[in-house]
């Protein structure tokens, strides 16, 4: 027969196990200063650009835009012009083997509108130019759609 003292010990033990399980299952706190764009793999991006591999290019570029919410202004009804400029700056700053520049902002009339950036890199002495399409929704972060010549 379980005595009152043993019952209390079992309850305490169960509570400690429950508390330990809860604490150990928690994820680490999210640190807003830990940006995905700091994890950009420039060599992988360059390979994707040279081979026109949309999956690689989208994977790497989309790391750079996770924090770029639209900010609408009187002169920018979509809210991504500054974000697109920041994406280009991040690419140029992070990857010295890739050069990017804006071709056009919200110039492709799709839903949502898309922008284009020119990405240039070198492949064994040959200059490779590619166009990367960036979707610029007015209600979500911008994201890479694909790559073409």
N, C-alpha and C positions, 0 to 999 in steps of 0.2 A: 504494500500500500504506500502511496506517495504521501509524504508528510507535507505540511504547509511550508516548511523550510525548503524542502526539495523542490516543491512546486515553484517557489519563488526563484530558486536558482535556475531552474529550467526556463522560466519566463525571461530572466535576465540574460541567460545564454542565448536564447532565441532572439531577443532584442539586439544583442551585440552582433550576432550573425547577420541579422537584417540590416542593421546600420552599416556594417562593413561592406555588405553586398551593394548597398545603395551608393556609398562613397566610392567604391572601386569601379562602379559602372558609369560614373560621371565622366563626360568628356572634359578635356582641359578647357579652360576659359578661352573664349575667342579674343584675340588681340587684333584690333583694327589696324594696328601699325604693321602687321605681318601681311603684306600684300602679295597676291598671287603673282603679280608681274615681276616680283623679285626672283621667282622660280622659272623664268623664261629660259628655255634651252635654245640659244641662238644657232647652234650647229644643227639642231633638229629642224628649226625654222628654215635655215638656209637650204637644207636638203629638200624640204617640202616645196620651197620656192623653185629650185632648180628642176625638180621632177614634176612640178605642177600637181603635187599631191594635196588635194583640198583637205583631206582629213588631218594631215599633219599641220598645215597652215592654220586651219580653224582651231585646232587644239592649242597651238602655241599663242596665236593672237588673242584668242578668247581669254587666256590667262591675264591679259593686260587690261581688260575692260570690266572686270567684275565689280569695280567700285564707281563706274561712270554712269550714274543716273542722269536722265535728261534734266536740264535746267532751262526752262523756256524764258525767252526775253522778247521784247518788242521787235528786235531785229532777227530773232531766231525762234520761229514758232514751233520747231521740232525740239530744240533744246540740246542738240548734240554737236554743234559746231566747235565749241571749246573742248568737248570731250574727244572729238576726232583729232583736233590739234594736239591734245595731250597724248593720245594713242601714238601719233606719229613721233612726238618727242620721246616717248618711252622706247619705241622701237629704235630710233636713232641713237639714244643714249645707252640702251642696254646692249645693242648688237653692233659692234664696230665692223662686222662683215656684211652688213645690210644697210642700205640707204632707202629712206622712204620720203615721199612728198605727196601732198594732196593733189589729186587730179580734179575732183569736183565734189561738192557737198550736196547731198540730197538731190542728185541730178538724174537718177534712174527712177522713173515714175512707176514704182511698184508699190505694193501695200504691205509693209511700210516702205517708205522711200529708201533708196540705197545710195551710198557714196562710194567713190573709188579712190584708192591710193596707189601710187606707183611704187613698186618695190624693186630695187636694183641690187644685184649681188654679182659676184665673180665666180665663174666656174672654170678653173684651169686656164685663166687668161682670157676667157670669153665673157663679155658683159651680158648678163641675163636681166631682162626687164619683164616684169609681170605686173598685172593689175589685180589688186585684191578688192573684192566687193565687201562693203560693210553695211549691214542693215542698221538704219537709224530710226527705230520706233520712238514715237513721242511719249510712250507710256512705260518704257522699260529700258534696260541698259542696251547699248549698241553691241553688235556681235558680228563676227566674220561669217560671210555667206559662202565664199569660195574664191578661187583664183583662176585667172585665164591669161592668155598671151596679150 
